[in-house]
Amino acid sequence: MKLVTKLTVVATLATFMFAGINLTWGNAYSDSATGLAADDSWGVWLDVNDSSAFGWENGQLMVGFAGPAGMTVRLGFDPTEAVAASVQTSLGMSNTWWTSTGDGWGTNLSTAIDWNMTGTDAETGAFTLTMAIGFGF
């Protein structure tokens, strides 16, 4: 039984080890009570397959699925808000509009917009616009 457990753990870790990993860094602009607010944005994305990925970005756990016209549909969940009375979720779209063609680290530029659906910031029109550079391998 221990051998089966070890093999399962190694096989699971190997899927992440050979998955596409994309590290992102950029700026996030959001709608606030006083106007447009700017903040930095950091993230890590892991490819599950050719049409889906999951990761962490802007303090949210994110899941991305292939959408129309080469775009990605994004679903977000903020685990820090889960402790509070309400859970914050978001729905958005992203587009990678430039990708390098070199070997090794793959660089990309992308833009994403996420709308807050529930939680403390779920006012009408509350959004976050993120522009990021990604380094993938």
N, C-alpha and C positions, 0 to 999 in steps of 0.2 A: 504494500500500500504506500509506503514511503517513496518508493521508486516512481510510482505513478504520479504522486503529488509533486515530486521534484521535476519530473518531465513536463508536467502541466505548467508549472511555474516558469521553467526555462523556455518552453514554447511560447507562452504568453509574453514574456519579456523580449523574446526574439522578434515578435511582431512589432513591438515598439522600437526596437533597436534598428530595424531596417525600414521603418516607416519614414515618410517624408516629414521633416521637421522644419517649421518656419518660425523664426524669431522676428517679431515686429517692434518697431519703435516709431513714434510719431506724435502728432498733436491731436487732441480731442477738443472740439468746440461744442458747447451745450447751451441750451436755452435755460436761462435762470431768471429769477424775479427781477434782477437789476439789469438784465440785458444778456448779451452773449458772453459766456465765460470760456476761458481757454485753460487747458491742463495738458500734462504730458500723458502719453499712452504707451504702455508696454504690453507685450503679449507673446504667447507661445502657442503654436498650432501643430497638431499631429494629424497627418492624413490617415484615415481609416481605409479608404479605397479611392478610386478615381472621382467619385462624386460626393464624398462626405468627409468631414474633418471635425475634430473637437479640440478645444483648447481653453485658454484663459486670456482675457483681454479687458483692459480698463476695470479690473476688479470683479469681472463677471466670468462665470463658466459659460462657454459658448459652444454651440453646435452649428455647423454649416453644412448645407446641402446644395447640390447643383441646382441652379435656377435657370430661367430663360435668358437667352442671348449671352451665355457665358458668365452670367452673374452668379453670386452665391446668396442663398437665403440664410439668414442668421437668426438663431434663437438664443437668448441670453437669460441667465439666472444669477442673481446676486446672493451668494450664500451668507453674507454679513447681515442682510436684511431679514433672513429666515429666523433669526433669533427674536427680532422685533415682531410686532403684531401683524405686520403685512410683509409679503414677499415681493421683491421687485423682479419683474421679468421684462424682457425687451424683444422686439421683433424688428428685423432690418434686412438690408440688402448691401452687398459689397461687390466691387468690381476691381480686378487687378488689371490695370490698363497698360502696364509695361513690365516685361520680364526679360532679364538678360539671357544671352544665348551662350555664355561661356561655360567652361567646365568648372567643377568644384562648387563653390558657394554660388547659388542662384539668387540674384538680387531681383526684387520686384517693387513696384510702386502701386499702392492701392488706395481706394477711397471707400468708406462705408458710412451708412447712415442707419441709426437704430432709434426706434421710437419706444419710449417707456409705456408698457401696457398696464402694469399693476404696480402697487407699492406707493411709497411716499412721494415720488416724483411723477406720478401718473396724471399730470395735468394735461388738458387738451393741448397738443402741439409740443409737448416736451420731447426733445430729441437730442441725440449726440451725433455729430459729424466727425469722423476720424479720417485723417490722412496719414498714411504710414509708409515707411520703407521696410521691406522684409528681407531677411537673409535666410535662405533655405538650403538644406542639404539632404 
